[in-house]
Amino acid sequence: MPIALTHFAARAGDHNDRAMAASPLLAAALGRRLGVPPVVVGHPEPALASGWHEELDAATPALSAMARRYDQIFDAADTPVAAISRCAVAIATMPVLARHRPDAVVVWFDAHADLNTPENTTSGYLGGLALSAPLGLWQSGLGDGLALGNVVLVGTRDFDDPEQQLVDSGSVAHVPVSAGMHDELRGVIAGRPVYIHIDCDVLDPGVVPTDYLVPEGMSLGQLTDCCAVLAESQIVGIEVGELETGADLDPGPADRLVAAIEPLLSGLEPR
């Protein structure tokens, strides 16, 4: 199926401007690899560094535009690939995915579960609510419909108590960081179609620049191995975010990240 590349350029719960600055580099790296020009949704604005409600209100116009873009992509039977700024963009993309592909498993590569709700969040950070809203655990105004049984957390290692309870109860699958995590992931996916979300903080601190530094993360090699396993299934879509950059705007980290997910990108090419 044709590839539809999207660059979400706007803020989405940002407390600094570094992910917005890095997202064009990531979109450009994906565009070079795929040979597809990105369609840009939204535009950068100064970070608010505020609570989740104010952040959501400010981001809703751009998030709604992103949802419309995803509806168009799925209606055309294309495959979405997105360079996003922050994980909160999933509040817009996941409900659209659930409507069009309720059979797809969301493989959530992230150091954090992002399963908090407005009622139990201790940080008030919108990104920490990014997956719970599409699951219907709270109402964002952008929809839901994603099933708990269609979520697999991969590389997650920083859980708040309510999130840990969802994993411990078996409501949400979890593949922790380990030498054989790619084989475990294969068993959990069991050949089902997959949509892949990658937050760069799933990687070990220092591998690429990102906001949250959680020890004992994945290597790029482990990410590649997991992507090779996922490429054995039908790839419904990919979104990659939370890459940051400094004033030098070095494209190297984006290129390394795109190289690491090569098995997924190869799987999108016409056979």
NORKAZI-V164061 format. One record per pair of residues at least 24 apart in sequence whose C-alpha atoms are under 8 Angstrom apart, sorted by the first residue. I is the first residue (numbers start at 0). GAP is how many residues later the second one is. Records with the same first field share a line. If there is no record, write none. Layout:
I: GAP / GAP
This chain:
0: 76 / 77 / 78 / 267 / 269
1: 75 / 76 / 77 / 268
2: 33 / 75 / 76 / 77 / 78 / 265
3: 32 / 34 / 69 / 74 / 75 / 76 / 77
4: 26 / 31 / 32 / 33 / 34 / 75 / 76 / 77 / 78
5: 32 / 33 / 34 / 35 / 74 / 75 / 76 / 77
6: 31 / 32 / 33 / 34 / 75 / 76 / 77
7: 32 / 33 / 34 / 35 / 58 / 74 / 75 / 76 / 77
8: 31 / 32 / 33 / 34 / 35 / 75 / 76
9: 31 / 32 / 33 / 34 / 35 / 49 / 52 / 75
10: 32 / 33 / 34 / 35 / 36 / 48 / 74 / 75
11: 43 / 44 / 47 / 51 / 73 / 74 / 75 / 76 / 77 / 114
12: 34 / 35 / 36 / 37 / 39 / 42 / 43 / 46 / 73 / 75 / 112 / 113 / 114
13: 33 / 34 / 35 / 41 / 72
14: 32 / 33 / 34 / 35
15: 30 / 31 / 32 / 33
16: 29 / 30
17: 226 / 227 / 228
18: 66 / 67 / 191 / 222 / 223 / 224 / 225 / 226
19: 24 / 65 / 224
20: 223 / 224 / 228
21: 63 / 221 / 222 / 223 / 227
22: 60 / 61 / 62 / 218 / 220 / 221
23: 59
24: 224 / 226 / 229
25: 57 / 217 / 225 / 228 / 229 / 232
26: 55 / 56
28: 222 / 225 / 226 / 229
29: 53 / 228
32: 225
33: 231
40: 24 / 25
49: 75
50: 73 / 74 / 75
51: 66 / 72 / 73 / 74
52: 73
54: 71
55: 70 / 84
62: 26 / 28 / 29
63: 28 / 78
65: 26 / 27
66: 25 / 26 / 29
69: 26 / 27
70: 25
73: 26
78: 157 / 158 / 189
79: 156 / 157 / 158 / 159
80: 156 / 157 / 158
81: 156 / 157 / 158
82: 156 / 157 / 158
83: 155 / 156 / 157 / 158
84: 156 / 157 / 158
85: 41 / 155 / 156
86: 40 / 43 / 112 / 154 / 155
87: 38 / 39 / 40 / 41 / 42
88: 41
89: 40 / 41 / 44
90: 39 / 40 / 42 / 43 / 49 / 51
91: 50 / 51
93: 40 / 50 / 52
94: 39 / 47 / 48 / 49 / 50 / 51
97: 46 / 47 / 48
98: 46
101: 44
102: 47 / 89 / 90
103: 46 / 88 / 89 / 90 / 91 / 132
104: 45 / 46 / 47 / 84 / 87 / 88 / 89 / 90
105: 44 / 45 / 46 / 88 / 89 / 90 / 91
106: 44 / 45 / 46 / 47 / 87 / 88 / 89 / 90
107: 43 / 44 / 45 / 46 / 88 / 89 / 90 / 91
108: 44 / 45 / 46 / 47 / 87 / 88 / 89 / 90 / 93
109: 43 / 44 / 45 / 46 / 88 / 89 / 90 / 91 / 92
110: 44 / 45 / 46 / 47 / 88 / 90 / 91 / 92 / 103 / 106
111: 44 / 45 / 46 / 47 / 90
112: 40 / 43 / 45 / 46 / 50
114: 47 / 48
115: 44 / 46 / 47
119: 42
147: 24
148: 24
151: 36
154: 47 / 62 / 63
155: 46
156: 57
157: 56
176: 39 / 40 / 41
178: 43
180: 41 / 45
181: 40 / 43 / 44 / 47
182: 46
184: 41 / 44
185: 43 / 44
188: 41
190: 41 / 42
191: 41 / 42
192: 40 / 41 / 42 / 43
193: 36 / 39 / 40 / 41 / 42 / 43
194: 40 / 41 / 42 / 43
195: 39 / 41 / 42 / 43
196: 41 / 42 / 43
197: 40 / 41 / 42 / 43
198: 41 / 42 / 43 / 44
199: 40 / 41 / 42 / 43
200: 41
207: 35 / 45 / 49
208: 34 / 35 / 36 / 44
209: 32 / 33 / 34 / 35
210: 31 / 32 / 33
219: 37 / 40
220: 39
222: 37 / 38
223: 36 / 37 / 38 / 39
226: 34 / 35 / 36 / 37
227: 35 / 36
229: 34
230: 32 / 33 / 36
234: 29 / 32 / 33
